[in-house]
């Protein structure tokens, strides 16, 4: 089966209004549809409070366990979220601190 959303090569010109641009159209469409860069990653909390540092943009899903506080930081100052579970969107280098007494399930989903 042919894969129609591969990246164009240098030999394929981008000409507006031409059929030669169909490869580019499909490639840009794939980017716009948001194909994930990789699959989800399981994160293991190593102790409370646990601070997760994101090395790329994505969502950290926090569920289960007994969580008492979740705080987020972008500049070194942590701000309380008022939540004990949920999906938290993180940019590269953002940090999420989780205080818990029973370990929650943590899954990072790259964007």
MIDOSE-1310 file (N, C-alpha, C; in nm, 2 decimals, decimal comma, always signed):
residues 111
xxxx	+0,08/-0,12/+0,00/+0,00/+0,00/+0,00/+0,09/+0,12/+0,00; +0,06/+0,22/-0,08/+0,14/+0,34/-0,09/+0,11/+0,43/+0,02; +0,21/+0,50/+0,07/+0,19/+0,60/+0,18/+0,19/+0,74/+0,11; +0,07/+0,80/+0,12/+0,05/+0,93/+0,05/+0,09/+1,05/+0,12
xxxx	+0,14/+1,04/+0,25/+0,17/+1,16/+0,32/+0,32/+1,16/+0,37; +0,40/+1,12/+0,28/+0,55/+1,13/+0,31/+0,60/+1,27/+0,27; +0,71/+1,30/+0,33/+0,77/+1,44/+0,30/+0,81/+1,45/+0,16; +0,79/+1,56/+0,09/+0,83/+1,58/-0,04/+0,98/+1,58/-0,05
xxxx	+1,04/+1,54/-0,17/+1,18/+1,55/-0,19/+1,22/+1,68/-0,26; +1,35/+1,70/-0,26/+1,39/+1,83/-0,33/+1,36/+1,83/-0,48; +1,34/+1,71/-0,54/+1,31/+1,70/-0,68/+1,17/+1,74/-0,71; +1,08/+1,74/-0,61/+0,94/+1,77/-0,63/+0,92/+1,92/-0,61
xxxx	+0,89/+2,00/-0,72/+0,88/+2,14/-0,70/+0,74/+2,18/-0,64; +0,74/+2,29/-0,57/+0,62/+2,35/-0,51/+0,57/+2,46/-0,61; +0,47/+2,42/-0,69/+0,42/+2,51/-0,79/+0,27/+2,53/-0,76; +0,23/+2,65/-0,73/+0,09/+2,68/-0,70/+0,01/+2,66/-0,82
xxxx	-0,11/+2,58/-0,80/-0,20/+2,56/-0,91/-0,16/+2,45/-1,01; -0,07/+2,37/-0,96/-0,02/+2,26/-1,05/-0,03/+2,13/-0,98; -0,05/+2,02/-1,05/-0,06/+1,88/-0,99/+0,07/+1,84/-0,93; +0,18/+1,90/-0,96/+0,30/+1,87/-0,90/+0,30/+1,90/-0,75
xxxx	+0,21/+1,99/-0,71/+0,20/+2,03/-0,57/+0,12/+1,94/-0,48; +0,06/+1,83/-0,54/-0,02/+1,75/-0,46/+0,05/+1,68/-0,35; +0,18/+1,65/-0,37/+0,26/+1,59/-0,27/+0,28/+1,68/-0,15; +0,30/+1,81/-0,18/+0,31/+1,91/-0,07/+0,17/+1,93/+0,00
xxxx	+0,07/+1,93/-0,08/-0,07/+1,94/-0,02/-0,09/+1,83/+0,08; -0,06/+1,71/+0,04/-0,09/+1,60/+0,14/+0,01/+1,61/+0,26; +0,13/+1,65/+0,24/+0,22/+1,66/+0,34/+0,18/+1,77/+0,44; +0,14/+1,89/+0,39/+0,09/+2,00/+0,48/-0,04/+1,96/+0,55
xxxx	-0,12/+1,88/+0,48/-0,25/+1,83/+0,54/-0,22/+1,74/+0,66; -0,12/+1,66/+0,64/-0,08/+1,56/+0,75/-0,03/+1,64/+0,87; +0,05/+1,75/+0,85/+0,10/+1,83/+0,96/-0,02/+1,90/+1,03; -0,11/+1,95/+0,95/-0,23/+2,02/+1,00/-0,32/+1,93/+1,08
xxxx	-0,33/+1,80/+1,04/-0,41/+1,70/+1,11/-0,35/+1,66/+1,24; -0,23/+1,69/+1,26/-0,16/+1,67/+1,39/-0,12/+1,53/+1,42; -0,05/+1,47/+1,32/+0,00/+1,33/+1,35/+0,10/+1,34/+1,46; +0,09/+1,26/+1,56/+0,17/+1,26/+1,68/+0,32/+1,23/+1,64
xxxx	+0,41/+1,30/+1,71/+0,55/+1,27/+1,68/+0,60/+1,14/+1,73; +0,54/+1,09/+1,84/+0,57/+0,96/+1,89/+0,46/+0,91/+1,98; +0,47/+0,79/+2,02/+0,36/+0,73/+2,11/+0,38/+0,79/+2,25; +0,28/+0,76/+2,34/+0,28/+0,81/+2,47/+0,39/+0,74/+2,55
xxxx	+0,44/+0,81/+2,66/+0,55/+0,76/+2,74/+0,50/+0,74/+2,88; +0,52/+0,63/+2,95/+0,48/+0,61/+3,09/+0,59/+0,68/+3,17; +0,55/+0,76/+3,27/+0,64/+0,83/+3,36/+0,63/+0,76/+3,50; +0,74/+0,74/+3,56/+0,74/+0,67/+3,69/+0,77/+0,78/+3,79
xxxx	+0,68/+0,80/+3,89/+0,70/+0,90/+4,00/+0,80/+0,83/+4,09; +0,91/+0,91/+4,13/+1,01/+0,85/+4,21/+1,00/+0,89/+4,36; +0,91/+0,97/+4,40/+0,89/+1,01/+4,54/+0,81/+1,14/+4,55; +0,75/+1,16/+4,66/+0,67/+1,28/+4,67/+0,74/+1,39/+4,75
xxxx	+0,75/+1,51/+4,71/+0,69/+1,56/+4,58/+0,77/+1,52/+4,46; +0,70/+1,48/+4,35/+0,77/+1,45/+4,23/+0,75/+1,56/+4,13; +0,87/+1,60/+4,07/+0,87/+1,71/+3,97/+0,90/+1,65/+3,83; +0,81/+1,66/+3,74/+0,83/+1,62/+3,60/+0,87/+1,73/+3,52
xxxx	+0,99/+1,72/+3,45/+1,04/+1,82/+3,36/+1,02/+1,78/+3,22; +0,95/+1,85/+3,14/+0,92/+1,82/+3,01/+1,03/+1,86/+2,91; +1,08/+1,77/+2,83/+1,18/+1,81/+2,73/+1,13/+1,84/+2,59; +0,99/+1,83/+2,58/+0,92/+1,87/+2,46/+0,78/+1,91/+2,49
xxxx	+0,71/+1,97/+2,40/+0,57/+2,00/+2,43/+0,48/+1,88/+2,42; +0,38/+1,88/+2,51/+0,29/+1,76/+2,52/+0,20/+1,78/+2,63; +0,12/+1,67/+2,66/+0,03/+1,67/+2,77/+0,07/+1,56/+2,87; +0,07/+1,60/+3,00/+0,09/+1,50/+3,10/-0,04/+1,46/+3,17
xxxx	-0,08/+1,34/+3,16/-0,20/+1,29/+3,22/-0,17/+1,23/+3,36; -0,24/+1,29/+3,46/-0,23/+1,25/+3,59/-0,36/+1,18/+3,64; -0,36/+1,06/+3,68/-0,48/+0,99/+3,72/-0,45/+0,89/+3,83; -0,55/+0,86/+3,91/-0,54/+0,76/+4,01/-0,45/+0,80/+4,13
xxxx	-0,42/+0,71/+4,22/-0,33/+0,74/+4,33/-0,41/+0,83/+4,43; -0,33/+0,89/+4,53/-0,39/+0,98/+4,62/-0,30/+1,11/+4,61; -0,35/+1,20/+4,52/-0,27/+1,32/+4,50/-0,34/+1,44/+4,58; -0,25/+1,51/+4,65/-0,30/+1,62/+4,73/-0,28/+1,76/+4,66
xxxx	-0,18/+1,77/+4,57/-0,16/+1,90/+4,51/-0,08/+1,88/+4,38; -0,11/+1,97/+4,28/-0,04/+1,97/+4,15/-0,01/+2,12/+4,13; +0,12/+2,15/+4,10/+0,17/+2,28/+4,07/+0,24/+2,28/+3,94; +0,24/+2,39/+3,87/+0,31/+2,41/+3,74/+0,41/+2,52/+3,74
xxxx	+0,52/+2,51/+3,67/+0,62/+2,61/+3,66/+0,67/+2,63/+3,52; +0,70/+2,75/+3,48/+0,76/+2,77/+3,36/+0,89/+2,85/+3,38; +0,89/+2,93/+3,49/+1,01/+3,02/+3,52/+1,08/+2,99/+3,64; +1,05/+2,88/+3,71/+1,11/+2,84/+3,84/+1,01/+2,87/+3,96
xxxx	+0,91/+2,95/+3,94/+0,81/+2,97/+4,04/+0,69/+2,87/+4,01; +0,66/+2,80/+4,11/+0,55/+2,70/+4,10/+0,41/+2,77/+4,14; +0,31/+2,74/+4,06/+0,18/+2,79/+4,08/+0,08/+2,68/+4,10; +0,00/+2,68/+4,21/-0,10/+2,57/+4,23/-0,20/+2,57/+4,12
xxxx	-0,24/+2,45/+4,08/-0,34/+2,44/+3,97/-0,48/+2,42/+4,04; -0,49/+2,38/+4,16/-0,62/+2,36/+4,23/-0,68/+2,23/+4,18; -0,60/+2,14/+4,12/-0,65/+2,01/+4,07/-0,56/+1,90/+4,13; -0,62/+1,78/+4,14/-0,55/+1,66/+4,19/-0,54/+1,55/+4,08
xxxx	-0,59/+1,58/+3,96/-0,58/+1,49/+3,85/-0,62/+1,57/+3,73; -0,59/+1,51/+3,61/-0,63/+1,57/+3,48/-0,52/+1,57/+3,38; -0,54/+1,65/+3,28/-0,45/+1,66/+3,16/-0,38/+1,80/+3,17; -0,25/+1,80/+3,17/-0,18/+1,93/+3,19/-0,09/+1,95/+3,06
xxxx	-0,11/+2,06/+2,99/-0,04/+2,09/+2,87/+0,09/+2,15/+2,91; +0,20/+2,10/+2,86/+0,34/+2,15/+2,90/+0,41/+2,19/+2,77; +0,49/+2,30/+2,78/+0,58/+2,34/+2,67/+0,72/+2,27/+2,71; +0,81/+2,28/+2,62/+0,94/+2,23/+2,65/+1,00/+2,30/+2,77
xxxx	+1,06/+2,23/+2,86/+1,12/+2,28/+2,98/+1,02/+2,33/+3,09; +0,89/+2,31/+3,07/+0,79/+2,33/+3,18/+0,81/+2,22/+3,29; +0,77/+2,25/+3,41/+0,77/+2,15/+3,51/+0,64/+2,14/+3,58; +0,60/+2,02/+3,62/+0,48/+1,99/+3,69/+0,52/+1,92/+3,82
xxxx	+0,48/+1,97/+3,94/+0,52/+1,91/+4,07/+0,39/+1,85/+4,12; +0,40/+1,72/+4,16/+0,29/+1,64/+4,21/+0,32/+1,60/+4,35; +0,23/+1,63/+4,45/+0,25/+1,59/+4,58/+0,14/+1,48/+4,61; +0,19/+1,36/+4,65/+0,10/+1,25/+4,67/+0,13/+1,16/+4,79
xxxx	+0,04/+1,08/+4,83/+0,06/+0,98/+4,93/+0,05/+0,84/+4,88; -0,02/+0,82/+4,77/-0,03/+0,69/+4,69/+0,01/+0,73/+4,55; +0,10/+0,66/+4,49/+0,15/+0,69/+4,36/+0,04/+0,70/+4,25; +0,03/+0,81/+4,18/-0,06/+0,82/+4,06/+0,00/+0,76/+3,94
xxxx	-0,09/+0,74/+3,84/-0,05/+0,70/+3,71/-0,01/+0,82/+3,63; +0,10/+0,82/+3,56/+0,15/+0,94/+3,48/+0,18/+0,89/+3,34; +0,12/+0,96/+3,25/+0,15/+0,93/+3,10/+0,17/+1,06/+3,03; +0,29/+1,07/+2,96/+0,32/+1,19/+2,88/+0,28/+1,16/+2,73
xxx	+0,21/+1,25/+2,67/+0,17/+1,24/+2,53/+0,22/+1,35/+2,45; +0,33/+1,33/+2,37/+0,39/+1,44/+2,29/+0,29/+1,50/+2,20; +0,31/+1,63/+2,17/+0,22/+1,69/+2,07/+0,29/+1,71/+1,94
